[in-house]
Amino acid sequence: MKEINLKTLCIAIQAVQDRIESLASELNENGTPEYQQNVQIDLFDHEMAADVLKELYIEKQKGVINFPSYDKLIQR
């Protein structure tokens, strides 16, 4: 299996973070209980993926000065 590089990891982290923010705002909108439950499940899955990506990023970013810290990477 090919190893993921830091740039690709950055893009994935930012895309997942954008989706988390979108899903979180959807929870504040009206919808059927079934729809809201599906949004909550999707949000949970994305948060779990974000945790895995965060761990991987922190591990790969150690000692690399031209990539931001994880917290700066996800800042808006």
C-alpha positions as CSV (number, residue, x, y, z in Angstrom):
1,M,0.0,0.0,0.0
2,K,1.2,3.5,-0.8
3,E,2.0,5.8,2.1
4,I,0.1,9.1,2.4
5,N,2.3,12.2,2.3
6,L,1.8,15.3,4.5
7,K,0.3,17.5,1.8
8,T,-2.4,14.9,0.9
9,L,-3.1,14.4,4.6
10,C,-3.5,18.2,5.0
11,I,-6.1,18.2,2.2
12,A,-8.0,15.2,3.7
13,I,-8.0,16.8,7.2
14,Q,-9.3,20.1,5.9
15,A,-12.0,18.4,3.8
16,V,-13.2,16.3,6.7
17,Q,-13.2,19.4,9.0
18,D,-15.3,21.3,6.4
19,R,-17.8,18.4,6.3
20,I,-17.9,18.3,10.1
21,E,-18.8,22.0,10.2
22,S,-21.4,21.5,7.6
23,L,-23.0,18.6,9.3
24,A,-23.0,20.4,12.7
25,S,-24.9,23.3,11.1
26,E,-27.4,20.8,9.6
27,L,-28.2,19.6,13.1
28,N,-29.5,23.1,13.8
29,E,-31.9,23.0,10.9
30,N,-35.4,21.5,10.9
31,G,-35.8,18.1,9.5
32,T,-37.5,14.8,10.3
33,P,-36.3,12.9,13.3
34,E,-35.0,10.2,10.9
35,Y,-33.1,12.8,8.9
36,Q,-31.6,14.4,12.0
37,Q,-30.5,10.9,13.3
38,N,-28.8,10.3,9.9
39,V,-27.0,13.6,10.2
40,Q,-25.9,12.7,13.7
41,I,-24.5,9.4,12.6
42,D,-22.7,10.9,9.7
43,L,-21.3,13.6,12.0
44,F,-20.1,11.0,14.4
45,D,-18.4,9.0,11.6
46,H,-16.6,12.1,10.4
47,E,-15.5,13.0,13.9
48,M,-14.0,9.5,14.3
49,A,-12.2,9.9,10.9
50,A,-10.9,13.3,12.0
51,D,-9.4,11.7,15.2
52,V,-7.6,9.1,13.1
53,L,-6.3,11.7,10.7
54,K,-5.2,13.9,13.5
55,E,-3.1,11.2,15.1
56,L,-1.5,10.4,11.8
57,Y,-0.8,14.0,11.0
58,I,0.8,14.7,14.4
59,E,3.0,11.6,14.0
60,K,4.1,12.6,10.5
61,Q,4.5,16.3,11.2
62,K,7.0,15.8,14.0
63,G,10.3,17.5,13.0
64,V,8.8,19.0,9.8
65,I,8.9,22.8,10.0
66,N,7.1,23.7,6.8
67,F,3.8,22.3,7.8
68,P,1.5,23.9,10.5
69,S,0.5,22.3,13.8
70,Y,-2.8,20.4,13.6
71,D,-4.6,23.1,15.5
72,K,-3.5,25.8,13.0
73,L,-4.4,23.5,10.2
74,I,-8.0,23.3,11.2
75,Q,-8.4,26.9,12.3
76,R,-10.9,29.1,10.4
